[in-house]
Amino acid sequence: MFTHTHALQFEAKPDGPDPDFARKMQEVLGGQWGEMTVATQYLLQGWNCRLPGKYKDMLLAIGTEELAHVEMIVTCIDRLLDHVPLKPDAADRTKEAAAGYGQHNPQHAIANGGGASYMDSMGNPWTGAYVTASGNLYADFSYNATAEMQGRLQVARLWNMTDDPGVKDLLRFLLTRDHMHQQQWLAAMEELKADGLDGIPVPEAFPLDEELPEFAYTFIDASDGPEAANGRWANGPALDGTDNVLRAAPIAATADAPILPPGDPRLYGTPPAPMTGLLQKAKDALK
């Protein structure tokens, strides 16, 4: 069950209209790493969570807060679109004026009546395909941390694209909460490990003896860069709790070059000339 409070979690009031920046703000509303994505992602993970208790409750709490961020960004975009000119100023024929007008998102006026929409800054519609809910909390929390990092990165870039004090106040709040949420997901991953619920590798429950040991702890150096193996990813104790050690090895082929049989003649591929006899045999076998 949800309830709605009209008061915003934080003020979203620009000092003046700016349809160009309204278009830019669409990215952190309806882009891949925008608030629509994280809100629905955390809620879906929470609703799907089959482990009642603190992790499920945390997912639903943060997801609900992110819905409040969706509302704030929509409100900010709506206010940035106040008094949007419906055509260029006839009195101002400068190239700068024409270029500025060209940065408007025409859908804001044509399709949305001066409002926001669930699209990114290029007009691509938001999609549920952006949402990840795998059922494995360790994997999902790791992805959630990534989502917060990407979202904070984009908001930080927007910070440098506006001088509007009211917009900067909202961006400052979003940056702060993204910082907090990054810490929460990383801390939740540590707590999962402490609780013995999940860890490296994901899924931890899959039997390691089904893996191929000669490849399990080897960094395959497929680059001619001399520094490729000079890092923690290729040296030292494994991070999965075993006694194994990570090591580097040059790339090497372990299987023969593939030779495929003739294709099904009903698919009308083009066989090389020497294969015509085999093609006939294949046709005969299908009769």
RALIN-V51825 format. One line per field, one symbol per residue. ss: DSSP state (A for helix, B for strand, O for the rest). phi: phi as a letter, one per 30 degrees, with the letter a starting at -180 (. if undefined). psi: psi as a letter, one per 40 degrees, with the letter a starting at -180 (. if undefined). A space follows every 50 residues. Layout:
ss: ???
phi: ???
psi: ???
This chain:
ss: OOOOOOOOOOOOOOOOOOAAAAAAAOAAAAOOOOAAAAAAAAAAAAAAOO OOOAAAAAAAAAAAAAAAAAAAAAAAAAAAOOOOOOOOOOOOOOAAAAAA AAOOOAAAAAOOOOOOOOBOOOOOBOOAAAOOOOOOAAAAAAAAAAAAAA AAAAAAAAAOOOOOAAAAAAAAAAAAAAAAAAAAAAAAAAAAAAOOOOOO OOOOOOOAAAOOAAAAOBBBBOOOOOOOOOOOOOOBBOOOOOOOBBBBBB OOOOOOOOOOOOOOAAAOOOOOAAAAAAAAAAAAAAO
phi: .bbbcddddadbbddadadddedddeddccdecdddddddddddeddddc cdkdddddeddddddddddedddedddeddcdidddaddddccddddddd ddddcddeddcciibdbdbddcidddbddddcbdjcdddddddddddddd ddddddddedcbcddddddddddddddddddedddddddddedddicaac dcdddddddddcddcdbcdddcbdddceccaddbbjddccidcdbdbcbd dbdbbdddbddeddddchdcddedcdddddddddddd
psi: hiihhdhidiiggieiigdddddddddedeideadddddddddddddehe giadddddddddddddddddddddddddddehfhheiihdeheidddddd deeihddddddeffiiigiaeeehiiieeehhgeehdddddddddddddd dddddddddeeiehddddddddddddddddddddddddddddddefdiah ihhdehhdeeihdeedfhhhgeieheedegideeiaiieeeieihiiiii hiheiihhhiiiihdeefihiideedddddddddde.
